[in-house]
Amino acid sequence: MTAEPLERSLDRHEQLTGPDPRPDALPLVLRTARETDLPELRRLDEEVFQEVAYPGFLLRQLFDMYEEHFLVLDDGTGRLRGYVLAATRAIGADSWILGLCVTLDRRRHGLGRELMREVLTRLRRDGIGVVRLTVEPANLAAILLYRSLGFRPEEPDGGLRPDYFGPGMHRQVMRLDIPA
């Protein structure tokens, strides 16, 4: 796998985010995360995931290991508005989406879909054949997004894994097979 920088403005900003009533709203740039983004990634992860956010040291190690599949939405002011992180196995053609988030003020405008499409394109390019993720079973918006991208519950039992992350922390495992 090769890391190549991705930095592009979302040309379809109006289509993806809709009209923004704030005069200071700037178009977002979808790009590969940088080491200098780590403090902002931690802030973003804590804002979105709160008590289940990655600890800073783990976020750092994930960045070091999976930089080419760690993509961010940069608003140009030093604040990140979203990210997606995919982890690949050293042997085999499997990958896991370890995180997808968009700040509350930028949700429901197609940005999560844009992040997922880009990371799936990179994974396909790198020869990945299967992508998995977990989602909270009650998070219908995320489940619908993943289904629209081709993910399906992984069998057995429709992907439901009770206590996956510990007592009471159930998850649904979803899978996407990427044709070669």
N, C-alpha and C positions, 0 to 999 in steps of 0.2 A: 504494500500500500504506500502511496505517496501522498504527502501533504501538499496541497496547493492552496494558496490563499484565495478566498472567495470574498470579494468585496463589491457589492453592487447595491445601488439604490433600488428600492422596490418601485419600479417604474409605474406599477399599477397602484400607487399609494392611495389614490381616491377610491379605487375598487376594493382595496384590502382594508382600509381603515375607515372609509366613509368620510364625509365632511366633518371636520373637527372645528367646533365652535371657538376654540382657543386660538388667538392670533399667533401664539408662539409655537403652535404645533409644527414640528419639523418632520420631513419624510424620514423613514427609518432605513438604515443600511443593514442588510443581511451579510454577515461576514464571519470568518473563522475567529474564535476567541483568541485573545492574546494574553500573555502572562500579566500584563498591566491591568487586565480586566478582573483579576481574581478578587480584589476587595469588593468591586461592584457586583460580581457574580454571587459572592456570599450574601451581600445585602439583598439582592434580588431573590435568591433562593430562600432566605429567611422570611422575606415579605410574602412570598407566594405559599411556601410550604410550612411556614411557622414551626410548630414543634417537631415536624419530621424532616426539617431542612438538613442538608448534609453538613457535618462539622467542617470547619474551615480546612483542617489538615486533609480530610478526605477529598474535598473539592479540589485542593491543590494536586493531590496524587492522581485524581481522575483526569485533570487537565494534562498532567505530564504524560499519562498513558494514552489518552484518546484525543489529543489536540485536533487532529484532522477531522474528527467527527463531533466537535464541540462548536456549535454555531450560535451566534448571538444576533439580537436585533439592537442596533445602536441608534440612539436618537440624535447623535451629534453633539450633545451637551455634556457628555460624560456619564450619562445614565443609560443603563441597559433596560430594555423593555420586554425581553424574552430570551429564552435559550432552548436548545435541544442538545442532548448528549447521547451519543450511541457508543456502546462498548463492543468491540469485536474480540473473538477468541483468537489466540495465537495460532491454534491448529483448528482447522475446520472452517466452515463457511456460515457460522452463526453469529448473530449480533443481538444485543439487547438495547432497547431504548431505556436509559437510566433516568432521564428527566426531560420533561417538556413543560415549559411554563411561559405565560404571557402576563404582564401586569394587568391588574383589574381594569385600569382605565383604557387598555388597548384590546380587551377581549371582545369576541364576537364580531371580528372584522376579517377573519381569514388568516391571521398571522400565525397561529399554531399550525394551520394547514400548510402555509408557505414554508415554515421551518421543517415540518415533517417531509414535505416533498423534496426539499433540498437534501436533507440527510439521507433519505431513501435513494436519491439519485447517486449520491456519493457511495453509499453501501453497495448498490448495484454495480457501479463502476469498479469497485474494489473486489468484486467476485463473491459478495455475500449472497447466500441463497435463502436464508431464513432469518426473519427479524421477529423478536418477541418483545413484549412489554407487559407490565402489570398496571392495572387501574383499579381504583376503589370501585366496588360494584355499584355504589349509589351515584357515581359521577356520570350521569347519563350524557351530558354534553361531550365529555371526552370519549365515551364509548361510541357515540354516534360519529364523532370525528374519525376515530380509528376505523370503524366499520366502513365509512365512506372512502377510506384509503385502501381498503381491501383486507384489513385485519379481521380475523375470525376468532372466536373463543377456542382455545386449545383444549382438546379432549384429554382425559375423560372429564365428565361432569360439567361440560360447558365452560371449562376453564376456571371454575370457582375453586379457590384455595383458601379454606378457613384458616385463620391464624397465621397466614403467610409471613407476616412481619412481627408476629407475636400475638399474645392473647387479644382477641377482639379486633385485630387488624387484618381483616379479610381482603383478598385481592382477586381480581379476575385476570388470568393470563390470556393474552391474545397473541395471535401468530399471523405473520404474513409470509407467504412463500413467494420469493422473487424469481421469476424465470430467468434462466441464463441468457 
